[in-house]
């Protein structure tokens, strides 16, 4: 009963913050294409319940679980907005990066030692520069680049520093592979993949699966 209550409350909180954020952006940006139907809300809530349940089973009620709830909200709201508008509001990425950095600091105090964390900082800096270069050559949009950077702080907090370069690289490669796999029907019909295709939903799905499957 206690486990059910924690998952239920967690998913409800994410759903409430998600709905409020969408409504706020619709009110602030009058030209936005954002819409939110009952069907959308139902599907999103089912995803919330599934994700929070799987994360709770893996991490139980802990500091890591609390921070990962913020990650789920961040991935969900950026994916939804990107899917509907092909645009990610920069303030959402700033929020995600800020919470990721807090999680990283939390792990430096209660998890990893300082030597490990200082080593991972250098790796994160190099990774951030790589993301900037990818955006410059238009491999993907700036919003997706910020999203990768925000997620990198979570991955750095969760995984050992020695594995971090491989983790960041394979996470990114899997994001691209999943994106192209999902677009095989389009490629089979010899249609080009539009530059306006939302990439962040693929990043979000891959990130959740990556944490659930790859993390010991």
N, C-alpha and C positions, 0 to 999 in steps of 0.2 A: 504493500500500500504506500509506503514511504517513497519507494523508487518511482512508482506511478505518479505520485504527487509532484515530485521534483521535475520529472520530464514534462508533465502537464503545465506546470507553472513556467518552466523555461520556454516551452514552445509558445505559450500565450504571450509572454513578455516580448519575444522576438516578433510575433505577429503584430502586436500593438505598436511597437516602435516602427516596424515596416510600414504599416498603414498610415501612421502619423507622418512619417517622412514623405511618402508619396503624396499625401494630401497637402503637405506644406509646399512641396515643389510645384504642385499644380496651381496653388494659390500665388506663389511668388513669380513663377514663370508662366505667364498667361498664354504664351505661344507653344508651350510644351505639348507633345502628342501623348503624354502619359494618360492612361486610363486604368481603372481598377474595378473590374466586375466581380460579382459574387463567385463566379467560376474561378477567376484568378485567385481570389482569397482562399477558396476551398483547396485548390491545388497547392498553393504556397503553405497553407497550414499543414497539410499532409506531409509535405517535404520537411517542414519544421519538426514535426513529431518524430519522423523517421530519423532525421539527423541528430536531434538532441538525444534520442533513445540510444543510438549507436555510440555517440560520444560519451554518454553517461555510463554505458556498459564498459567502455574502455578505460575511462579516467575516473569514474565514480564522482562523488561530491568533493571537489578539490579546487585549488586555485587555478590549475590548468583548465579544468572544465569551465569555470566562470569566464576565463579569458577566451576560450574557444567559442563560447556563446556569442561574444562580440564579433569574432571572426565569421561565424555563421550569418549574423545580421549583415555584416559588411559585404560578404559575398552575395547574399540574397538581394540586397537593395541595389548594388551596382549591376548585377546581372539583369535584374528586372528593368531597370531604367535603360541600360544599354540595349537590351532586346527590343524595347519599344521605341527608343529614340536614336539609337546608334551614337549615343553620347553619354559620357560619365562626368557628372559634376565634380569638379576638382576638390571641393570641400569634403565630399565623401571619402576621397582617397586620402586627404589630409587626416581625416578622422581615423581611417584604417591604419595608416602609418603610425599615428600617435599611439593608438591602443597596442599595436604591434611592438612599438618601442617600450611601452610600459610592461608588456609581457616579457620582453627580453630582459629588462631590468629586474623584474620579479624573479626570473630564473637565475639571474646573477647573484641574487641575495639568498634564495631558498633552494636553488638547484645546482647549477654548474659552478665551478670555481672561477676566480677572476682571470686566471691565465687562459682558460678556455674561451671565456667571453671576449677578451682582448684580441685573441686570434680570429674569432669569428667576425669581429668588427671590421678587420681588414678585408676579409672575404666579402662581407656585405657591401663595403665601399666599392670594391672592384665590380661586384655584381650590379650595383647601382649605376656605375659608369657604363657598363655593357648595355643596360636597359636604355640609357640615354642615347647611346649610339644606335640601337635598334630603332628607336623612335625617329632619330634623325634620318635614317635610311628608309623610313616608312615601312618597316617590317610589320608594324602594328601602330595603333594610335597612342597618343600620349597618355590617355586614360588607362589603357591596358598596361603601359609601362609603369605608371604609378601603382597599379594594382599588383603587379609582380613584385615591386619593391615592398609594398605593405605586407604581402604574404611572406616575403623572404625573412622578415623579422620573426614571424611565427615559426617558420621552419628552423631558423637559427636557434630559437629558444627551445625547440622540441628535440632536435637531433644533435648528436655529438659533433663537435667542431671538426674532427678528422674526416667525417663523412659529408660535411656541409657542401663543399664544392660539387661533389657528385650528386648530392640531393637536389641542389638548386638547378643543376644542369639537366638532370633527368626529369625533374618536375616540369621544366619549361619544354623539353622535347616531347614529353607525353601530352602536354597541352596542345601542341601543334598536331601531333599524331591523331589525337581524339577529334580535333577540329576537322581535319581532312577526312577521317573515317565517317564523321557525321555528314559530310558533303559528298560522299561517293556517288549517291544518286544524281546529284547535280553534275558531277564530272562525267558520269556514265552517259549522260545525255549531251555531252560535249559542250556544256554551258560553262562559262567562266564564273568563278566564285566572286561575287560582288565585293568591292572594297568596303561597302557599308554593312557587311555581315557582322553581327555582334560576336565578339571574341570572348568577352568576360564570362558568359554562361559556361562556356567550355572550360575556362580557367577555374571557375568555381567548382564545377563537378569534379574535375581532376584533383583539385586541392583537397576536397573532402575525402575522396577515395584514397588519395596518397597518404594522408594522415592516418586513416583507418587501417590501411593494408600494410604500408611500408614501415610505419613506426612500430617498434617492438612493444 
